[in-house]
Amino acid sequence: MKRLHLVLCFANFATVLETKRSNWLATSLMLLIATIGWATIGLANDRPNVILIVTDDQGYGDMSCHSNPFLQTPNLDRLAGQSVRLENYHVDPVCTPTRAALMTGRYSTRAGAWDVVQGRQLLAPDEATMADVFSAAGYRTAMFGKWHLGDTWPYAPRYRGFQQVVRHLAGGIDEIGNPIGNDYFDDTYYRNGTRETIQGYCTDVFFDQCNRFIGQSSAAPFFVYLPLNAMHSPHTVAERYYQPFLADGHDEKRAKFFGQIVNFDENLGRLLELLDSRDLADNTIVIFMGDNGTAEGIDREGANGFNAAMRGKKGSVYEGGHRVACFVRWPAELNAGRRIRELTCCRDWLPTLIDWCGLSKPKGVAFDGRSLQPLIRGDADSWPERTLFIQRQPDRPRLVSVNQGRSRYAVLTQQWRLVGDELYDINKDPSQTTDVAAKHPQVVRQLRSRYERHFADVFADGAAYTRFKIGAAEENPTLLTVRDWHPTNGNVIWKQDQLGDDALAINGFWAIDVVAAGRYAIRLSRFPDDAPAPMDAKLAVLKIGDKQWSKRLGGDETSVTFEVELPQGPAILSTFLTDPQDKVRGAYFVHAERLSVLGDEGDTPPTAFPFHVPADKPNRPLSAAMQRNYDAYPSIRPEQNELYTQFKYTKLAGFDYNGGDGTITRRDPSKVIYANGKYYVWYTGRKTPVKPVGLSRAAETTDAIPSSDWDLADIYYATSKDGFIWEEQGIAVARPPKPHPGWRSVATADILVWKGKYYLYYQAFNEASGLRGDDCPVAVSYADSPDGPWTPANKVVVPNGAEGEWDQFSIHDPYPLVHDGKIYLYYKSDFDERPELNPAKIRMQGLAIAEHPLGPFKKHPLNPVINSGHETTLFPFKQGVAALVIRDGMEHNTIQYAEDWVNFEIASIVELMPTAGGPFIPDAFTDTKDGQGITWGISHFTNAGGDWSRNHSILTRFDCDLSRSVNDPEMKGHHLDHSPEFHYKQGLSGKQRERIEKATKNLR
């Protein structure tokens, strides 16, 4: 592979670290880097992309390529056949430790995250992650799925090197800490820390997010971490996936487990097809692995099911608990079909990817894994013998072989497995049926000695607590849950339905670190805020360090709050809720919020606003402007705002305007649709023998002389193969004969596709514009094909309002979309005419809703729903609708968003918006609850020649990045420079100049 060499500036990497952590952490790491230096790295001319897929609870045997007799996994089999396969590959026996080891290249016990709950699932904040390394090297980084290494600052993935994140919290979508009601379908997730409900099955959602990220346009390579929550319990999946397994005689739990695998396999196929279709497959490294042994492929005794003849399953230190499938495909560099049987593990991937992708490795980090490069490239002779260690440790680790009848550790070599006090020759006895410890006592002593040294090494700090940070500007308040405490009485719980179990009398403490001294509100509750219920407690006690506070309660309180002064530093936080029967349990939820504000007596004044803007609204005094920055907009920076963009314009080819003499106009384009292998657009077309005379001379008009640019117009349409070169096909809807609506002019059309038919809505003029303003209702024509023929309904479908109503004189710019199985037709009206003002009228947008394209349409009672705008463009976005609000009104030049499709809020302020934009919206009529946005469309320029005496309009193309599946940084700039001529065109009138000169004379 050809390589370029450059030195990575350590200051840039330190900036990345400072952004994602706190100042104290960034400072310590910068000092470390400055002391040890960085190696010179090699960057490939075409650095590979990387996709790292981790399935949850899918064992080695849970796929047909490993001879499972019940499952068919064609896409996994395809990937395996195209990959190098690691046949002796090991992880930890449960979720969190594997993820910690994978992300850091170090033992999970060394990185602080060796359990799935009880405060031992937090990845130590000073550990560099795989995403840190990729991000520092200029990669786009993203994570979609299950993190399970901490949900608060500084542990959440958005603080650990991942630039884009969509995930659930805790260890499962439905577990404590996640929104109530999550059940694998249409759940609430967290996108970069913000709650968002996304329609669809969880595995489909995570793959969809992954595919969109991969499809974004960028010069930078990408690293995607795709750790799925499937096939974790509860084994929920659509019936069509598990019903065949029920029919084959499997019990329901295993049938659903297998169904989850089939669904995953389908999604994997879509991902592989996407890589092929975008020509990304050749130089994209795809790694697939499981996180631990099977959960449901066999029963605990191994007597029923399939596990490739291995002993043990998830949670076990026998082979079936930690030996999993691992495939790596990189067509540009690796020879497919090889099987590697040397001992490998998940800790090997970070050093391997550093080698393969030319990433920078900090010299001071000692990986426990080693680069697989020589082994995978066929140089097994340079692969020295190694010993690996598997552990299942509790909150307080113990150096014991067996605990509660279960082996707690395993020592692995190429030949041996020491499982507690048992020894197996894995080459001769891969099913671990015959303990040979008595025959090989020296081997047992040797391997046990290695384990004891390993234990002392990884727990050299005495298994210090990884502490929850409270009071930090980056996240305030901080939520602590029962699943996170270190148990002191009983254990932890993690299922939502356990919260109301009155038989439980459990407790524990949280190890915390008070980041800033000050006054804090510590709120205790038994139930989450989205499902509050009485705590049934008569006494609440809070203990932090050596201080204790208590409150008497009435029993029906849903929470209790203590306001306390806390010093900076580490502490232990405990809670005690005593019920009427004197049963004591801990509070299952604790919200810790710093309250100190500047000027409060006895409080520590807050520091200056941080250099790196916190992602979440900090709990500190904020100006009105900074309050608005967090409360009013989707993101804190324009370039991070999905609903912010620049607009680029391109001349269209294929249209003739008769030399720009004013006799031909094309304007008011519809939405663009794609059908029959090409794009279609409809628009107002005027071809008259003379140019318009103007609205003020409307009385002079005839059947051949137009008053306005849109008078005496028909609806034309054009098609295009590429969106740039168009061919006009002729008139789609002509003016009907008098007295049908539109006999004078039909204009401003927009398209609806509904149940296989096509509908054009348009303004229907019965008189020349200017006689009484611009008076016209909305009419409609329909066809079976976008090429027509079009049949006019010959009726008004959206009438003007009654006398005295805001829309009594005009219903303009009809704009249909499909939402909730209905047609949502937005429109504009002019009203509140005040001749003394300029402009005399104001324009706002209304909404009419119908269940059938021909009506009846019912106007929304909250009309107007947008208080500004002229020829407004709308498109589905996420579960709501976005609007480009151009010209006119208090909120013109804004992009707005309404999650409920009615109540719009400003999302961004933009420049050079398209006039009468007709965007290409693939999901405009799909009734989507996950709108993807837009990237281009057709709009118009009025007075295209710059001479009102030859007034005419032309069509143009606009491009933007208002899409969730495209990432175009060039579209997110916000420094548009206009030429002096652009500004001088907005010069003073003679009357204004005269006023100014007069004011100057009065000063003399």
Secondary structure, DSSP 8 states (H G I E B T S, - for coil): --EEEE---HHHHHHHHHHHS-HHHHHHHHHHHHHH-B--EEEETT--EEEEEEESS--TTSSGGGT-SS---HHHHHHHHTSEEETTEE--SSHHHHHHHHHHSS-HHHHT--SSSTT-----TT---HHHHHHHTT-EEEEEEE--S-SSTTTSGGGTT-SEEEEESTTSTTBTTS-TT--SBS-EEEETTEEEE--SBHHHHHHHHHHHHHHS--SS-EEEEEE--TT-SS----HHHHHHHHHTT--HHHHHHHHHHHHHHHHHHHHHHHHHHTT-GGGEEEEEEESSS-SSSB-TTSSSB--TT-S--TT-SSHHHHB--EEEE-TTT--TT-EE-S-EEGGGHHHHHHHHHT---BTT---SS---HHHHTT-GGG-----EEEE---SS----SEETTEE-EEEE-SSEEEETTEEEETTT-TT-----TTT-HHHHHHHHHHHHHHHHHHTTT-S----EEESBTTB-SEEEEGGGSEEEES----BGGGTT-TT---EEEEEEEESS-EEEEEEEESS-TTS------SEEEEEETTEEEEEE--S--SEEEEEEEE-SEEEEEEEEEE-TT--EE--SEEEEEE---TT-TTS-------SS--SS--SS---HHHHHHHHTSSSSSGGG-TT----EEEE-BS---GGGSSSEEEE----BEEETTEEEEEEEEEE-SS----GGGGGG--SSS-SSTTTT-EEEEEEESSSSBEEEEEEEE----TTSTTSSEEEEEEEEEETTEEEEEEEEESS-TTSSSS-B-EEEEEESSTT---EEEEEEEE----TTSTTSSB-EEEEEEEETTEEEEEEEEEE---TTSSSSSEEEEEEEEESSTT---EE-TT--SBSS-SS-EEEEEETEEEEEE-SSSTT-SEEEEETTSSS-EEEEE-SS--TT-EEB-TTTTTT-SSEEEEEEEEEEESSTTS-GGG---EEEEEEEEEESS---GGGG-------HHHHHTT---HHHHHHHHHHHHHH-
